[in-house]
Amino acid sequence: MLWQAGAIALRGPFATVQGRGLQVLRDRLAEQYARDHPIVVYEAAVIPGFDPSIHRISIRHLDADVVRLTSTLYVPPLSEPPIDEEMAGVLGISI
């Protein structure tokens, strides 16, 4: 999860989303995942009764057309993480 993904590399109180920070983020994510790896760009509704903004895209389409300063970016893992059996036991969860 990356909060305020559109604010990467921005300075000053009146900054707007620019391509350079997102380009660096996109390239870095592409190194760890594939360019076709799915991601979600999310923005909560700021007015009651309105829906949130949810865009399901691939890393290759991560740009200023979809990301705003307040966007949250969710990058799903490549695979399921291993189960921590010791912690499951501490929590009383049988696996």
Secondary structure as UniProt FT lines:
FT   TURN            3..4
FT   HELIX           5..7
FT   TURN            8..9
FT   TURN            13..14
FT   HELIX           19..32
FT   TURN            35..36
FT   STRAND          38..43
FT   TURN            48..49
FT   STRAND          53..58
FT   HELIX           59..61
FT   TURN            64..66
FT   TURN            69..70
FT   STRAND          72..74
FT   HELIX           85..90
FT   TURN            91..92
//
